[in-house]
Amino acid sequence: MSWYDTVKLFFTPDHKKQVEEHLIRDTATRSLIEDTEDFLRRIAENPPSSNEKRTIRRKQKEWTIKVKVKHTTITIIMMDQKHSTSPIKKRFVIVCYRKYMKAHNGVGLCKEATIRYTKDGRAQIRSIRESPLFHTIFYRIHQIDLAYSNETASTSRHSKELLSSQQSLLQETSPNNVAMLLEESRRYVQAVKQFSLDPVIESRLTRLLQQADQLKEDFLLLDFEERHIVRRMFKDDIPSLIHTYLSLSVKHQLEQKENLYITLTKMELTLIDYVDRLEKLRVDRMNHLLRLQSIRYDK
């Protein structure tokens, strides 16, 4: 960090300092974010007949989500409960103006997007506005705004924007962190499903993720080329294939559907082969350990 950046950070108010990503990437917090995304999606799909105020709550064992839709703003509050397994208990607050109040490029301006938590006995507040983990939540807030305003949203355009956002997030993920790469791939596939792909294509994408999950634990046992293929498959090949396929007309999508299915099937067969090889390596290691212990302890 340069001297200028250090000075700038020193004078930046706490609520505008970006949160450290490791604080929000634990499993419990990711589950809270994903549950909020799903909750907001269902709210947008079931709007009232008129633009009215409404407060909707969702309470789980580990967290609580509250959505307040007013005539001027939409507020999302997400907070850990005492039973949360998150290492640090947190409270998220996101407040966005309705687009007819204050907007930029047709989207309601964000008034507040913060996380509050306690660290080393001190209350902390940081910004989550730029965190890629919250891109989908901001998109869902925009959908609620449109739905409650009884506007006809350009679903296809906004879905493509969300997909592009998820694809960028996938591209930015470190290839060295396979677990995170697969997690972002799973979110990417969820974004893809908004386009109502053929069920067999969706199923093949899901199966690819399931096979890859079996590789996570002993991923380093694969050789260099195999690891490279798996990373490239999820980071580049699949997003490139799906993006190009979705850019085609309906007529050409129908023509290319079988070819896409065959390509994804070949990818899955490659992963199945790697899974089988890993299992064989585990068996070989087990046999080796048994022989070693037999030598040590046979009398």
C-alpha positions as CSV (number, residue, x, y, z in Angstrom):
1,M,0.0,0.0,0.0
2,S,1.4,3.4,-1.0
3,W,1.8,6.3,1.4
4,Y,-1.1,8.1,-0.2
5,D,-3.4,5.0,0.2
6,T,-2.4,4.7,3.9
7,V,-3.2,8.3,4.6
8,K,-6.5,8.0,2.7
9,L,-7.5,4.9,4.7
10,F,-6.7,6.6,8.0
11,F,-9.1,9.5,7.2
12,T,-11.8,7.3,5.8
13,P,-14.8,6.9,8.2
14,D,-15.2,3.4,9.5
15,H,-18.6,2.9,7.8
16,K,-17.0,3.5,4.5
17,K,-14.0,1.2,4.9
18,Q,-14.4,-2.0,3.0
19,V,-15.0,-5.1,5.2
20,E,-12.2,-7.7,5.2
21,E,-13.5,-10.5,3.0
22,H,-12.4,-13.3,5.4
23,L,-15.0,-12.1,7.9
24,I,-17.9,-12.9,5.6
25,R,-16.6,-16.0,3.8
26,D,-17.2,-18.5,6.5
27,T,-19.8,-21.2,5.8
28,A,-22.5,-19.9,8.1
29,T,-22.4,-16.4,6.7
30,R,-22.4,-17.7,3.1
31,S,-25.5,-19.7,4.0
32,L,-27.2,-16.6,5.5
33,I,-26.4,-14.7,2.3
34,E,-27.8,-17.4,0.0
35,D,-30.9,-17.8,2.2
36,T,-31.5,-14.0,1.9
37,E,-31.1,-14.2,-1.8
38,D,-33.8,-16.9,-2.0
39,F,-36.1,-15.0,0.4
40,L,-35.8,-11.8,-1.7
41,R,-36.4,-13.7,-4.9
42,R,-39.7,-15.1,-3.5
43,I,-40.8,-11.7,-2.3
44,A,-40.2,-10.2,-5.8
45,E,-42.2,-13.1,-7.3
46,N,-45.2,-12.4,-5.1
47,P,-45.8,-8.7,-4.9
48,P,-49.0,-7.0,-3.6
49,S,-51.5,-5.6,-6.1
50,S,-50.5,-2.1,-5.2
51,N,-47.4,-0.2,-4.1
52,E,-47.9,-0.6,-0.3
53,K,-45.7,-0.7,2.7
54,R,-44.8,-4.1,4.0
55,T,-42.5,-5.8,6.5
56,I,-41.6,-9.4,6.0
57,R,-39.6,-11.6,8.4
58,R,-37.8,-14.9,8.1
59,K,-36.5,-16.5,11.3
60,Q,-34.2,-19.5,11.3
61,K,-32.3,-21.1,14.2
62,E,-29.0,-19.4,13.2
63,W,-30.2,-16.1,11.8
64,T,-33.0,-13.7,11.2
65,I,-33.8,-11.8,8.0
66,K,-36.1,-8.7,7.9
67,V,-37.3,-6.9,4.7
68,K,-39.0,-3.5,5.0
69,V,-40.5,-2.1,1.8
70,K,-41.5,1.6,2.2
71,H,-42.6,4.2,-0.4
72,T,-39.1,5.7,-0.2
73,T,-36.7,2.9,0.6
74,I,-36.2,-0.9,0.8
75,T,-34.3,-2.1,3.9
76,I,-32.7,-5.5,4.4
77,I,-31.6,-6.5,7.9
78,M,-29.7,-9.8,8.3
79,M,-28.4,-10.8,11.7
80,D,-26.9,-13.9,13.4
81,Q,-28.8,-15.4,16.3
82,K,-27.1,-16.7,19.5
83,H,-27.1,-20.3,18.0
84,S,-25.2,-19.2,14.9
85,T,-22.1,-21.2,14.1
86,S,-20.4,-18.2,12.5
87,P,-17.1,-17.4,14.3
88,I,-18.1,-13.7,14.6
89,K,-21.7,-12.7,15.2
90,K,-22.7,-10.0,12.7
91,R,-25.6,-7.7,11.7
92,F,-25.9,-6.6,8.1
93,V,-28.0,-3.5,7.1
94,I,-28.7,-2.6,3.5
95,V,-30.9,0.4,2.6
96,C,-31.6,1.3,-1.0
97,Y,-33.8,4.2,-2.3
98,R,-36.8,3.2,-4.5
99,K,-35.8,4.0,-8.1
100,Y,-38.5,6.7,-8.4
101,M,-36.9,8.5,-5.5
102,K,-33.2,8.5,-6.2
103,A,-31.6,6.4,-9.0
104,H,-28.6,5.8,-11.1
105,N,-28.9,4.0,-14.5
106,G,-32.4,3.0,-13.6
107,V,-31.5,1.4,-10.3
108,G,-32.3,2.8,-6.8
109,L,-29.3,4.3,-5.1
110,C,-27.7,2.5,-2.2
111,K,-28.1,4.7,1.0
112,E,-26.4,2.2,3.4
113,A,-24.7,-1.2,3.1
114,T,-22.9,-2.0,6.3
115,I,-21.8,-4.8,8.6
116,R,-21.6,-4.4,12.4
117,Y,-19.7,-6.8,14.6
118,T,-17.5,-7.0,17.7
119,K,-13.8,-7.7,17.5
120,D,-11.3,-7.6,20.3
121,G,-14.0,-6.2,22.6
122,R,-14.7,-3.2,20.3
123,A,-17.8,-2.6,18.2
124,Q,-16.9,-2.4,14.5
125,I,-18.7,-1.1,11.4
126,R,-17.6,-1.6,7.8
127,S,-19.0,-1.3,4.3
128,I,-20.2,-4.2,2.2
129,R,-21.2,-2.1,-0.7
130,E,-18.3,-3.3,-2.9
131,S,-18.2,-6.9,-1.8
132,P,-18.9,-9.3,-4.7
133,L,-20.8,-11.6,-2.3
134,F,-23.6,-9.1,-2.1
135,H,-24.0,-8.4,-5.9
136,T,-27.0,-10.8,-6.1
137,I,-28.7,-9.3,-3.1
138,F,-28.6,-5.8,-4.7
139,Y,-30.0,-7.3,-7.9
140,R,-32.8,-8.9,-5.9
141,I,-33.6,-5.6,-4.2
142,H,-33.9,-4.0,-7.6
143,Q,-36.4,-6.8,-8.6
144,I,-38.5,-6.1,-5.5
145,D,-38.5,-2.4,-6.3
146,L,-39.8,-3.1,-9.8
147,A,-42.3,-5.7,-8.6
148,Y,-43.8,-3.5,-5.9
149,S,-44.0,-0.5,-8.4
150,N,-46.0,-2.8,-10.7
151,E,-43.4,-2.2,-13.5
152,T,-42.7,-4.6,-16.2
153,A,-39.0,-5.5,-15.7
154,S,-36.8,-6.4,-18.6
155,T,-36.1,-9.8,-17.0
156,S,-33.9,-11.1,-19.7
157,R,-31.6,-8.0,-19.6
158,H,-31.3,-8.0,-15.9
159,S,-30.8,-11.8,-15.7
160,K,-27.9,-11.4,-18.2
161,E,-26.5,-8.6,-16.1
162,L,-26.6,-10.9,-13.0
163,L,-25.1,-13.8,-15.0
164,S,-22.3,-11.5,-16.2
165,S,-21.7,-10.4,-12.6
166,Q,-21.5,-14.0,-11.5
167,Q,-19.2,-14.9,-14.4
168,S,-16.8,-12.0,-13.4
169,L,-16.8,-13.2,-9.8
170,L,-15.9,-16.7,-11.0
171,Q,-13.1,-15.3,-13.2
172,E,-11.7,-13.4,-10.2
173,T,-11.6,-16.5,-7.9
174,S,-8.2,-17.8,-7.2
175,P,-7.6,-21.0,-9.1
176,N,-5.5,-22.3,-6.1
177,N,-8.6,-22.3,-3.9
178,V,-10.6,-25.2,-5.4
179,A,-13.3,-25.1,-2.7
180,M,-14.0,-21.4,-3.3
181,L,-13.9,-22.0,-7.1
182,L,-16.6,-24.7,-6.9
183,E,-18.7,-22.6,-4.5
184,E,-18.7,-19.7,-7.0
185,S,-19.4,-22.1,-9.8
186,R,-22.4,-23.3,-7.9
187,R,-23.7,-19.7,-7.7
188,Y,-23.0,-19.3,-11.4
189,V,-25.1,-22.3,-12.2
190,Q,-27.9,-21.0,-10.1
191,A,-27.8,-17.7,-12.1
192,V,-27.8,-19.7,-15.3
193,K,-31.1,-21.5,-14.2
194,Q,-33.0,-18.2,-14.5
195,F,-32.8,-18.6,-18.3
196,S,-35.0,-21.7,-18.2
197,L,-32.5,-24.0,-19.9
198,D,-33.5,-27.4,-21.0
199,P,-33.8,-29.6,-17.8
200,V,-31.2,-32.1,-19.2
201,I,-28.6,-29.2,-19.6
202,E,-29.4,-28.0,-16.0
203,S,-29.1,-31.6,-14.7
204,R,-25.7,-32.0,-16.5
205,L,-24.3,-28.9,-14.9
206,T,-25.5,-30.0,-11.5
207,R,-23.9,-33.4,-12.0
208,L,-20.6,-31.8,-13.0
209,L,-20.6,-29.9,-9.6
210,Q,-21.4,-33.1,-7.7
211,Q,-18.5,-35.0,-9.3
212,A,-16.1,-32.1,-8.7
213,D,-17.2,-32.0,-5.0
214,Q,-15.8,-35.5,-4.7
215,L,-12.4,-34.2,-5.8
216,K,-12.1,-31.4,-3.3
217,E,-10.7,-33.3,-0.3
218,D,-7.8,-35.0,-2.1
219,F,-7.5,-32.6,-5.0
220,L,-3.7,-32.3,-4.6
221,L,-3.3,-36.1,-5.3
222,L,-4.2,-35.4,-8.9
223,D,-1.3,-34.7,-11.2
224,F,-0.5,-31.2,-12.4
225,E,-2.3,-31.5,-15.8
226,E,-5.4,-33.0,-14.2
227,R,-5.6,-30.2,-11.7
228,H,-5.2,-27.7,-14.5
229,I,-8.1,-29.3,-16.5
230,V,-10.5,-29.2,-13.5
231,R,-9.7,-25.5,-12.7
232,R,-10.0,-24.5,-16.4
233,M,-13.2,-26.4,-16.8
234,F,-15.0,-24.4,-14.1
235,K,-13.2,-21.1,-14.4
236,D,-13.2,-20.7,-18.2
237,D,-14.7,-23.6,-20.3
238,I,-18.2,-23.9,-18.8
239,P,-18.9,-20.2,-18.5
240,S,-17.6,-19.6,-22.0
241,L,-19.8,-22.4,-23.4
242,I,-23.0,-21.3,-21.5
243,H,-22.4,-17.6,-22.3
244,T,-22.1,-18.3,-26.0
245,Y,-25.0,-20.7,-26.0
246,L,-27.3,-18.1,-24.3
247,S,-26.3,-15.4,-26.9
248,L,-27.7,-17.5,-29.7
249,S,-31.2,-17.1,-31.1
250,V,-33.8,-19.7,-30.0
251,K,-33.6,-21.4,-33.3
252,H,-29.8,-21.8,-33.1
253,Q,-30.0,-22.8,-29.4
254,L,-32.3,-25.7,-30.4
255,E,-29.8,-26.7,-33.1
256,Q,-26.8,-26.6,-30.7
257,K,-28.5,-28.1,-27.6
258,E,-27.4,-31.7,-28.4
259,N,-23.8,-30.6,-29.0
260,L,-23.8,-28.7,-25.7
261,Y,-25.2,-31.7,-23.9
262,I,-22.5,-34.0,-25.5
263,T,-19.7,-31.6,-24.5
264,L,-20.9,-31.3,-20.9
265,T,-21.2,-35.1,-20.8
266,K,-17.6,-35.5,-21.9
267,M,-16.6,-33.1,-19.1
268,E,-18.5,-35.2,-16.6
269,L,-16.9,-38.4,-17.8
270,T,-13.5,-36.8,-17.4
271,L,-14.4,-35.9,-13.8
272,I,-15.7,-39.4,-13.1
273,D,-12.4,-40.8,-14.4
274,Y,-10.5,-38.5,-11.9
275,V,-12.8,-39.5,-9.1
276,D,-12.2,-43.2,-9.8
277,R,-8.4,-42.6,-9.9
278,L,-8.5,-40.8,-6.6
279,E,-10.4,-43.7,-5.0
280,K,-7.8,-46.1,-6.4
281,L,-5.0,-44.0,-4.9
282,R,-6.8,-44.0,-1.5
283,V,-7.1,-47.8,-1.7
284,D,-3.4,-48.2,-2.7
285,R,-2.5,-45.9,0.3
286,M,-4.6,-47.9,2.6
287,N,-2.9,-51.2,1.5
288,H,0.5,-49.6,1.9
289,L,-0.3,-48.5,5.4
290,L,-1.6,-51.9,6.3
291,R,1.6,-53.6,5.0
292,L,3.6,-51.0,6.9
293,Q,1.8,-51.7,10.2
294,S,2.0,-55.4,9.6
295,I,5.8,-55.2,9.3
296,R,6.0,-53.0,12.4
297,Y,3.8,-55.0,14.7
298,D,4.0,-58.7,13.5
299,K,5.9,-60.7,16.0
